[in-house]
């Protein structure tokens, strides 16, 4: 049940990130923290949920989060008010990787405690 919730939350988080990333800049929700902390938090949460949901496939999950980070940044080319940048993609990928690794560690620690 927990894994199903994490999988659903991870994919919904991805949908939200994509929508927020490609909408015109004027429609983007603002938290008040600025774009850098927002992108770090979003990808850290996305990576954490993926790591918890798919910890057995951690390498594939790491590749996915990096591909998503660079892919979403490239999608900004579709919006005339957005400007893609490689350094933004690197920050997103790093936060996502940190989240995946944390999620995998948490999931594996939880599994080892359940075994007698």
BAFI-3210 file (N, C-alpha, C; in Angstrom, 3 decimals, decimal comma, padded with zeros to 6 digits):
// residues 116
n [1|2|3|4|5|6|7|8|9|10|11|12|13|14|15|16|17|18|19|20|21|22|23|24|25|26|27|28|29|30|31|32|33|34|35|36|37|38|39|40|41|42|43|44|45|46|47|48|49|50|51|52|53|54|55|56|57|58|59|60|61|62|63|64|65|66|67|68|69|70|71|72|73|74|75|76|77|78|79|80|81|82|83|84|85|86|87|88|89|90|91|92|93|94|95|96|97|98|99|100|101|102|103|104|105|106|107|108|109|110|111|112|113|114|115|116]
n.u [000,825|001,893|003,929|002,426|001,084|003,297|004,227|002,067|001,989|004,531|004,354|002,255|003,459|005,439|003,828|002,774|005,157|005,945|003,804|003,983|006,465|006,308|004,286|003,420|005,494|004,132|001,961|002,961|003,005|003,973|006,047|007,339|009,864|011,655|012,992|015,127|015,255|012,675|012,792|014,694|013,412|011,156|012,260|013,721|011,677|010,302|012,312|012,707|010,217|010,201|012,432|011,553|009,435|010,487|012,808|014,128|014,927|017,025|019,121|018,019|016,023|017,537|018,628|016,265|015,359|017,358|017,155|014,552|014,913|016,618|015,077|012,693|013,681|014,423|011,888|011,043|011,684|009,473|007,859|007,496|007,998|009,682|012,989|015,301|018,027|021,224|022,482|020,324|019,073|021,031|021,002|018,389|018,620|020,609|019,309|017,180|018,576|019,712|017,353|016,358|018,386|018,169|015,536|015,812|017,598|016,052|013,895|015,185|016,261|013,911|012,927|014,834|014,376|011,926|012,332|012,795]
n.v [-001,199|001,270|001,629|001,892|004,292|006,014|005,725|006,738|009,363|010,244|010,264|012,069|014,308|014,703|015,411|017,824|019,314|019,452|020,904|023,357|024,143|024,564|026,386|029,806|032,350|034,227|032,832|031,040|029,586|031,258|030,856|032,523|032,024|032,079|031,097|029,184|027,733|026,653|024,961|023,138|022,018|020,872|018,904|017,424|016,352|014,902|013,072|011,757|010,500|008,818|007,246|005,955|004,509|002,972|001,599|-000,808|-000,710|001,201|002,318|002,678|004,433|006,632|007,382|008,060|010,326|012,183|012,391|013,416|015,903|017,278|017,040|018,393|020,931|021,427|021,458|023,993|025,488|025,565|027,545|030,967|032,786|031,635|030,558|028,243|026,751|025,326|025,173|025,320|022,883|021,143|021,674|020,823|018,095|017,261|017,669|015,899|013,448|013,342|013,109|010,622|008,865|009,234|008,313|005,617|004,689|005,054|003,333|000,836|000,628|000,500|-001,956|-003,743|-003,595|-004,781|-007,452|-010,524]
n.w [000,000|000,842|-001,042|-003,383|-002,888|-002,803|-005,430|-006,924|-005,914|-006,728|-009,565|-009,908|-008,836|-010,746|-012,954|-011,997|-011,767|-014,466|-015,596|-014,185|-015,019|-017,791|-018,305|-019,151|-017,750|-016,200|-015,235|-013,487|-010,291|-007,293|-004,488|-002,804|-001,981|-004,021|-007,266|-007,270|-004,684|-004,916|-007,193|-006,308|-004,062|-005,296|-007,029|-005,208|-003,643|-005,647|-006,417|-003,955|-003,543|-005,809|-005,173|-002,845|-003,914|-006,005|-005,159|-005,617|-008,211|-008,419|-009,992|-012,551|-011,779|-010,951|-013,435|-014,739|-013,262|-013,796|-016,593|-016,756|-015,496|-017,312|-019,614|-018,976|-018,671|-021,302|-022,446|-021,919|-024,069|-025,634|-024,664|-025,035|-022,998|-021,213|-020,254|-020,956|-019,151|-018,762|-016,274|-014,517|-015,084|-014,175|-011,420|-010,819|-011,516|-009,689|-007,222|-007,564|-007,762|-005,200|-003,728|-004,687|-003,797|-001,016|-000,633|-001,429|000,530|002,847|002,288|002,105|004,648|006,120|005,200|006,183|008,871|009,124|008,695|010,430]
ca.u [000,000|002,778|004,610|001,431|000,886|004,509|004,258|001,048|002,441|005,687|003,929|001,481|004,448|006,035|002,843|002,745|006,411|005,899|002,845|004,526|007,666|006,097|003,308|004,055|006,075|003,123|001,003|003,689|002,759|005,150|006,001|007,980|011,236|012,484|012,974|016,139|014,751|011,477|013,166|015,369|012,394|010,305|012,976|014,060|010,451|010,078|013,310|012,435|009,068|010,644|013,328|010,738|008,548|011,212|014,151|014,774|015,474|017,592|019,924|017,060|015,352|018,486|018,670|014,988|015,256|018,281|016,541|013,402|015,420|017,088|013,954|011,779|014,345|014,321|010,497|010,845|011,848|008,141|007,202|008,288|008,320|010,594|014,340|016,000|019,441|021,867|022,742|019,060|018,881|021,990|020,478|017,233|019,111|021,304|018,296|016,466|019,460|019,767|016,072|016,292|019,290|017,560|014,383|016,294|018,140|014,928|013,143|015,984|016,339|012,610|012,824|015,704|013,758|010,750|012,766|013,141]
ca.v [000,000|002,429|001,770|002,389|005,712|006,726|005,743|007,685|010,711|010,585|010,600|013,310|015,372|014,960|016,151|019,194|019,974|019,741|021,986|024,606|024,504|024,994|027,469|031,121|032,776|034,959|031,888|030,173|029,920|031,733|030,515|033,577|031,620|032,261|029,932|028,160|026,816|025,968|023,833|022,145|021,326|020,064|017,723|016,609|015,601|013,960|012,013|010,999|009,633|007,768|006,355|005,122|003,666|002,101|001,421|-002,003|-000,298|002,507|002,880|003,150|005,591|007,747|007,798|008,701|011,658|013,066|012,625|014,303|017,247|017,911|017,084|019,471|022,200|021,583|021,790|025,437|026,081|025,705|028,724|032,154|033,570|030,862|030,476|027,074|026,941|024,077|025,165|024,984|021,442|020,471|021,807|019,925|016,718|016,989|017,553|014,651|012,341|013,312|012,580|009,182|008,163|009,264|007,421|004,229|004,371|004,944|002,117|-000,345|000,586|000,026|-003,382|-004,524|-003,613|-005,657|-008,856|-011,018]
ca.w [000,000|000,935|-002,331|-004,334|-002,584|-003,238|-006,903|-007,380|-005,548|-007,553|-010,922|-009,819|-008,632|-012,051|-013,754|-011,467|-012,142|-015,905|-015,821|-013,635|-015,763|-019,186|-018,442|-019,212|-016,468|-015,433|-014,652|-012,565|-008,886|-006,561|-003,063|-002,038|-001,682|-005,203|-008,153|-006,951|-003,645|-005,400|-008,067|-005,472|-003,257|-006,175|-007,499|-004,041|-003,316|-006,737|-006,284|-002,726|-003,804|-006,726|-004,438|-001,965|-004,708|-006,930|-004,604|-006,174|-009,514|-008,085|-011,078|-013,555|-011,191|-011,041|-014,842|-015,039|-012,662|-014,529|-017,905|-016,545|-015,194|-018,544|-020,540|-018,593|-018,987|-022,754|-022,769|-021,792|-025,401|-026,211|-024,115|-025,356|-021,805|-020,370|-020,802|-020,420|-018,827|-018,370|-014,828|-013,851|-015,252|-013,292|-010,053|-010,734|-011,531|-008,425|-006,170|-007,812|-007,399|-003,727|-003,267|-004,989|-002,885|000,319|-000,660|-001,458|001,861|003,789|001,961|002,462|006,115|006,564|004,882|007,070|010,206|009,085|008,669|011,769]
c.u [000,868|003,469|003,658|001,181|002,093|004,593|003,265|001,487|003,617|005,251|003,055|002,401|005,119|005,095|002,801|003,998|006,401|004,976|003,424|005,732|007,360|005,034|004,051|004,439|005,060|002,108|001,646|003,384|004,066|004,998|006,567|009,422|012,180|012,565|013,970|015,681|013,512|011,846|013,894|014,350|011,534|011,016|013,462|012,857|010,165|011,044|013,075|011,281|009,428|011,539|012,577|009,914|009,296|012,639|014,864|015,406|016,145|018,396|019,028|016,336|016,258|018,557|017,397|014,948|016,200|017,696|015,353|013,877|015,855|015,960|012,990|012,399|014,267|012,897|010,220|011,072|010,502|007,417|008,058|008,681|009,289|011,959|015,069|017,474|020,022|022,106|021,469|018,792|019,817|021,517|019,291|017,684|019,792|020,313|017,511|017,284|019,567|018,479|015,942|017,168|018,727|016,375|014,784|016,842|017,032|014,164|013,911|016,145|015,026|012,410|013,651|015,125|012,550|011,133|013,152|014,609]
c.v [001,262|002,691|002,335|003,877|006,524|006,805|006,757|009,121|011,157|011,030|011,854|014,513|015,720|015,765|017,610|019,961|020,352|020,924|023,321|025,076|025,055|026,072|028,804|031,610|033,511|034,060|030,965|030,561|030,300|031,397|031,635|033,248|031,847|030,980|028,828|027,221|026,039|024,772|022,752|021,342|020,404|018,790|016,845|015,752|014,548|012,783|011,143|010,023|008,506|006,758|005,428|004,111|002,624|001,816|000,183|-001,716|001,062|003,116|003,429|004,407|006,818|008,278|008,547|010,126|012,647|013,396|013,578|015,735|017,971|018,026|018,207|020,831|022,464|021,939|023,287|026,160|026,312|026,967|029,964|032,983|032,846|030,788|029,281|027,393|025,620|024,040|024,881|023,481|020,665|020,531|020,868|018,475|016,365|016,820|016,255|013,436|012,221|012,729|011,090|008,398|008,127|008,309|005,959|003,807|004,194|003,642|000,868|-000,471|000,070|-001,457|-004,220|-004,594|-004,558|-007,130|-009,314|-011,330]
c.w [000,000|-000,400|-003,379|-004,129|-003,056|-004,752|-007,460|-007,104|-006,413|-008,948|-010,945|-009,601|-009,948|-012,941|-013,299|-011,855|-013,618|-016,186|-015,367|-014,448|-017,151|-019,358|-018,564|-017,814|-015,583|-014,750|-013,623|-011,125|-008,185|-005,079|-002,201|-001,694|-002,848|-006,014|-007,768|-005,836|-004,092|-006,268|-007,284|-004,677|-004,116|-006,605|-006,356|-003,647|-004,379|-006,627|-005,064|-002,944|-004,775|-006,018|-003,493|-002,753|-005,537|-006,447|-005,146|-007,528|-009,384|-009,237|-012,193|-013,063|-011,223|-012,473|-015,223|-014,501|-013,363|-015,907|-017,793|-016,300|-016,467|-019,570|-020,243|-018,890|-020,490|-023,183|-022,669|-023,116|-026,069|-025,751|-024,378|-024,127|-020,871|-021,039|-020,172|-020,171|-018,325|-016,860|-014,025|-013,923|-014,332|-011,832|-009,849|-010,655|-010,210|-007,277|-006,332|-007,430|-005,880|-003,155|-003,506|-004,015|-001,470|000,392|-000,646|-000,098|002,888|003,550|002,365|003,964|006,694|006,307|005,845|008,490|010,260|009,111|010,064|011,915]
res [x|x|x|x|x|x|x|x|x|x|x|x|x|x|x|x|x|x|x|x|x|x|x|x|x|x|x|x|x|x|x|x|x|x|x|x|x|x|x|x|x|x|x|x|x|x|x|x|x|x|x|x|x|x|x|x|x|x|x|x|x|x|x|x|x|x|x|x|x|x|x|x|x|x|x|x|x|x|x|x|x|x|x|x|x|x|x|x|x|x|x|x|x|x|x|x|x|x|x|x|x|x|x|x|x|x|x|x|x|x|x|x|x|x|x|x]
***
